[in-house]
Amino acid sequence: MDEINMPEQGEETGRESMEPAEQDSPGGSVHAGRRKRIRARFREEGLASFAPHEVLELLLCYAKPRGDMNPVAHALLETFGSLKGVLEASPQQLMTVKGVGEEGATLLSLVLPLFRRYSMELAEERPRIASTEQARQYAQALLAGERTEHFYVICLGTNRSVLGRRLIAEGTVTEVAAYPRQVVETALNLGAQGVVLCHNHPDGHVEPSPEDIRTTHLLYGLLEALGISLLDHVIVAGDRACSLAERGELQPKRRRGT
């Protein structure tokens, strides 16, 4: 019978690690050490003390098993201008930066959709929109990170609870058409007592356009004729949001003498 060699005390036994494989060569030990340090720092401190390039470097370490990700992180920031710009870029845009690759682009472009899902689950835990601030928060969670314009109708019941929402239109980065019939049909189908509209401006300008205001006035009149209240129209641009209700622009100004 062959002799079975048992490992000496303290010898590694092939235990699998949860960390990504570190196989950099040559100079792999240098990169491996940096990767371990940045991961350990995150576990101990969180992201608060990380510079933008360090956040990207940490993420890329899990997408790229070898190599120095620090120059790639800096190249991403130079290309897209900020951490926000990197996370909002499409996978195709990200892959134009040398060293990112398909895996890195997929991971980076997953961050905002994942956050959006998380934010919406939080919102669904308290599904009431009883104030302007709650309307803003709901709209921002719904539209976070969208690269093209999206127009939603959110239907509310008698106690301002969210009955449901529907994506009415999705357009280019410059404009989206709100389809009045679809808005009205959605409100009627869900038995809404009130409606909140929201859409985003991917160009970063949070102020309502003349077309935004005209569309809001049109929908206000159509819904009012059916006994449904248009409670707000929120415009989201990045981390900012504008409430047309708060601005007093939900309905046309009454003319004097009418």
Backbone torsions as a table, in degrees:
resi	resn	phi	psi	omega
1	MET	NA	136.0	179.9
2	ASP	-69.2	145.4	179.1
3	GLU	-76.6	135.3	178.8
4	ILE	-94.6	120.3	-179.9
5	ASN	-87.4	117.6	178.1
6	MET	-90.1	146.2	179.3
7	PRO	-66.9	143.6	176.8
8	GLU	-68.3	159.6	179.3
9	GLN	-60.8	131.9	179.5
10	GLY	87.9	-8.7	179.4
11	GLU	-79.1	141.6	178.3
12	GLU	-62.6	143.6	-175.7
13	THR	-117.0	24.7	176.6
14	GLY	81.2	17.5	-179.7
15	ARG	-61.7	132.5	-179.8
16	GLU	-75.3	146.3	178.0
17	SER	-107.4	148.6	176.3
18	MET	-82.4	-12.0	179.8
19	GLU	-78.0	152.7	176.1
20	PRO	-60.5	148.2	-179.8
21	ALA	-61.9	135.5	177.5
22	GLU	-109.3	103.2	-174.0
23	GLN	-127.7	25.2	-175.6
24	ASP	-65.6	134.5	178.6
25	SER	-161.1	133.2	-4.3
26	PRO	-77.4	172.1	179.4
27	GLY	71.3	13.6	-175.9
28	GLY	-62.6	-33.7	-177.9
29	SER	-64.4	-32.8	178.7
30	VAL	-65.5	-50.1	-179.6
31	HIS	-66.0	-40.4	-179.5
32	ALA	-61.4	-40.8	178.9
33	GLY	-63.1	-41.7	179.3
34	ARG	-65.4	-42.8	179.0
35	ARG	-59.4	-44.5	-179.2
36	LYS	-65.1	-38.4	-179.4
37	ARG	-66.3	-42.9	-176.8
38	ILE	-70.2	-33.8	175.8
39	ARG	-68.2	-42.9	179.6
40	ALA	-64.1	-38.5	179.1
41	ARG	-62.4	-40.7	178.5
42	PHE	-64.9	-43.6	-179.4
43	ARG	-60.9	-36.1	-175.7
44	GLU	-85.8	-34.7	-170.6
45	GLU	-116.5	-17.4	-170.6
46	GLY	77.8	-167.8	-174.6
47	LEU	-92.2	-6.9	-170.6
48	ALA	-56.3	-37.8	-176.1
49	SER	-92.6	1.3	-177.6
50	PHE	-79.9	137.1	169.1
51	ALA	-75.2	158.2	-178.9
52	PRO	-52.7	-42.0	-178.7
53	HIS	-67.7	-28.1	178.6
54	GLU	-73.0	-34.7	175.3
55	VAL	-60.1	-47.1	-179.4
56	LEU	-66.9	-38.6	179.0
57	GLU	-61.9	-42.2	178.3
58	LEU	-61.2	-46.0	179.5
59	LEU	-62.6	-45.2	-176.3
60	LEU	-66.3	-25.6	177.1
61	CYS	-60.9	-27.9	-179.2
62	TYR	-88.2	-13.1	177.5
63	ALA	-98.1	-29.3	-176.6
64	LYS	-119.6	110.4	-174.3
65	PRO	-71.1	-14.1	-178.2
66	ARG	-137.4	159.2	173.0
67	GLY	97.2	165.6	-179.8
68	ASP	-89.5	115.8	-177.1
69	MET	-89.5	-7.2	-178.8
70	ASN	-62.0	-48.2	177.7
71	PRO	-63.8	-34.0	178.8
72	VAL	-65.8	-42.3	178.8
73	ALA	-60.8	-43.8	178.4
74	HIS	-64.7	-39.5	179.3
75	ALA	-63.6	-37.3	177.8
76	LEU	-63.4	-44.1	179.7
77	LEU	-66.2	-36.7	177.8
78	GLU	-66.9	-35.3	-178.2
79	THR	-75.1	-43.3	-172.0
80	PHE	-107.4	-3.3	169.8
81	GLY	89.3	-26.1	-177.2
82	SER	-166.8	169.1	175.0
83	LEU	-61.9	-41.5	176.7
84	LYS	-57.5	-44.9	179.6
85	GLY	-63.0	-37.8	178.7
86	VAL	-65.2	-47.3	-175.8
87	LEU	-69.8	-23.7	178.6
88	GLU	-88.9	-8.8	-179.3
89	ALA	-72.8	151.9	178.0
90	SER	-78.1	159.8	176.9
91	PRO	-55.6	-38.1	-179.8
92	GLN	-64.5	-40.4	177.9
93	GLN	-67.3	-41.1	-179.1
94	LEU	-63.1	-37.2	-177.5
95	MET	-70.8	-9.0	175.8
96	THR	-76.1	-14.2	179.0
97	VAL	-87.7	125.7	-176.3
98	LYS	-59.5	131.3	176.1
99	GLY	96.6	-11.2	-178.2
100	VAL	-77.2	-53.5	178.4
101	GLY	71.7	174.6	-177.9
102	GLU	-65.0	-41.0	-177.6
103	GLU	-65.6	-45.4	179.8
104	GLY	-64.7	-41.5	179.8
105	ALA	-64.2	-39.7	179.4
106	THR	-64.2	-45.4	-178.7
107	LEU	-65.1	-45.6	-178.3
108	LEU	-65.0	-39.4	-178.7
109	SER	-76.7	-8.6	177.8
110	LEU	-83.1	-20.6	-171.0
111	VAL	-60.6	-52.5	-176.4
112	LEU	-68.0	-44.6	175.2
113	PRO	-58.5	-36.2	178.0
114	LEU	-66.2	-42.5	177.2
115	PHE	-64.1	-36.8	179.3
116	ARG	-63.6	-42.6	177.7
117	ARG	-62.6	-43.3	178.8
118	TYR	-61.3	-45.9	-178.7
119	SER	-63.6	-39.4	-179.0
120	MET	-69.6	-34.8	176.4
121	GLU	-65.9	-37.1	175.1
122	LEU	-62.5	-43.8	-179.4
123	ALA	-63.8	-37.1	-178.5
124	GLU	-69.9	-19.4	177.2
125	GLU	-71.2	-23.1	177.1
126	ARG	-132.7	67.5	-170.3
127	PRO	-79.1	61.4	172.8
128	ARG	-131.8	140.5	175.5
129	ILE	-122.4	89.9	-173.8
130	ALA	-108.9	4.9	-179.4
131	SER	-152.9	166.1	177.2
132	THR	-61.3	-40.9	-178.9
133	GLU	-64.1	-40.0	177.9
134	GLN	-67.1	-35.5	176.4
135	ALA	-63.7	-42.7	178.4
136	ARG	-62.0	-46.8	-177.9
137	GLN	-62.5	-42.5	-179.8
138	TYR	-63.9	-45.0	-178.8
139	ALA	-64.8	-40.9	179.9
140	GLN	-65.5	-39.4	176.8
141	ALA	-64.8	-38.6	-177.1
142	LEU	-70.4	-33.3	-170.7
143	LEU	-110.2	5.2	-175.7
144	ALA	-57.0	125.4	173.1
145	GLY	78.1	3.2	179.3
146	GLU	-67.6	135.7	-175.1
147	ARG	-93.1	-16.5	176.1
148	THR	-124.4	163.9	-177.1
149	GLU	-70.6	136.1	176.2
150	HIS	-127.3	137.3	179.5
151	PHE	-119.9	118.9	-177.8
152	TYR	-115.1	148.9	166.2
153	VAL	-114.4	129.6	179.9
154	ILE	-114.2	121.8	-174.4
155	CYS	-100.8	134.8	-176.0
156	LEU	-120.4	148.5	177.1
157	GLY	-89.2	-166.9	-174.7
158	THR	-63.9	-32.2	-179.4
159	ASN	-99.2	22.3	-179.7
160	ARG	65.9	19.1	174.5
161	SER	-76.0	147.8	-178.4
162	VAL	-78.3	115.6	177.2
163	LEU	-82.1	-30.2	-179.0
164	GLY	166.4	171.2	178.1
165	ARG	-140.8	156.7	179.8
166	ARG	-142.2	135.1	172.2
167	LEU	-77.8	113.8	-176.3
168	ILE	-85.3	-40.4	-177.1
169	ALA	-155.0	149.3	175.3
170	GLU	-132.2	128.2	-173.9
171	GLY	-130.7	-157.4	-179.6
172	THR	-81.8	-177.2	179.3
173	VAL	-75.0	-5.3	-176.4
174	THR	-106.3	-32.7	-178.2
175	GLU	-161.7	158.3	173.4
176	VAL	-141.3	137.7	-179.2
177	ALA	-90.8	129.5	175.6
178	ALA	-89.1	123.5	-176.7
179	TYR	-92.1	104.8	-173.8
180	PRO	-55.4	-40.9	-176.8
181	ARG	-62.9	-40.3	-179.7
182	GLN	-67.4	-37.3	177.1
183	VAL	-62.5	-48.8	-178.7
184	VAL	-63.9	-44.1	-179.9
185	GLU	-61.2	-42.4	179.6
186	THR	-62.5	-45.2	179.7
187	ALA	-61.9	-42.6	179.8
188	LEU	-68.3	-43.5	-178.1
189	ASN	-62.3	-34.1	-178.8
190	LEU	-92.0	-0.6	-179.9
191	GLY	65.3	38.4	-175.0
192	ALA	-71.4	140.2	170.2
193	GLN	-93.7	-26.8	179.1
194	GLY	-144.6	159.6	-177.0
195	VAL	-136.3	139.1	169.1
196	VAL	-117.9	128.3	175.7
197	LEU	-99.6	150.3	172.6
198	CYS	-153.4	145.5	171.7
199	HIS	-151.2	168.9	-175.7
200	ASN	-116.5	156.5	172.8
201	HIS	-116.0	96.4	-178.4
202	PRO	-63.2	-17.8	180.0
203	ASP	-76.2	-4.7	175.4
204	GLY	93.2	-7.1	179.7
205	HIS	-88.2	116.0	-173.7
206	VAL	-87.1	-15.9	-178.5
207	GLU	-67.6	140.9	178.6
208	PRO	-69.2	140.9	175.9
209	SER	-82.1	163.7	174.7
210	PRO	-55.2	-36.3	178.3
211	GLU	-67.6	-37.7	176.0
212	ASP	-58.0	-43.8	-177.5
213	ILE	-70.1	-42.0	178.3
214	ARG	-61.5	-44.1	179.2
215	THR	-62.0	-42.1	179.1
216	THR	-61.8	-44.9	179.4
217	HIS	-62.3	-41.6	178.7
218	LEU	-60.6	-48.6	-178.1
219	LEU	-68.3	-33.7	176.7
220	TYR	-58.4	-47.5	-179.0
221	GLY	-65.3	-42.4	-179.5
222	LEU	-63.8	-44.0	-178.5
223	LEU	-71.4	-39.6	179.6
224	GLU	-60.1	-37.3	179.5
225	ALA	-64.4	-21.0	179.8
226	LEU	-100.5	6.1	180.0
227	GLY	78.1	21.2	179.8
228	ILE	-111.6	131.4	-177.2
229	SER	-88.7	128.6	169.0
230	LEU	-86.3	108.3	-171.0
231	LEU	-87.8	-31.1	179.8
232	ASP	-168.3	158.8	169.3
233	HIS	-134.0	113.2	-174.9
234	VAL	-105.5	131.5	176.0
235	ILE	-108.7	127.5	-177.2
236	VAL	-111.1	133.1	175.6
237	ALA	-139.9	102.1	-177.2
238	GLY	63.7	-125.4	-179.5
239	ASP	-94.6	12.4	178.9
240	ARG	-114.1	155.9	178.7
241	ALA	-146.5	142.5	-178.5
242	CYS	-119.2	127.8	178.1
243	SER	-100.2	120.3	177.0
244	LEU	-71.3	-26.4	175.3
245	ALA	-64.6	-43.7	179.8
246	GLU	-64.2	-31.5	179.3
247	ARG	-84.2	-5.9	-178.6
248	GLY	72.9	31.5	-175.0
249	GLU	-120.1	23.9	178.2
250	LEU	-74.1	-33.7	-176.8
251	GLN	-128.9	157.1	-180.0
252	PRO	-61.3	147.0	176.4
253	LYS	-66.5	135.7	177.4
254	ARG	-70.1	132.3	176.4
255	ARG	-77.0	147.9	178.2
256	ARG	-63.5	138.2	178.3
257	GLY	84.7	4.0	178.8
258	THR	-115.4	NA	NA
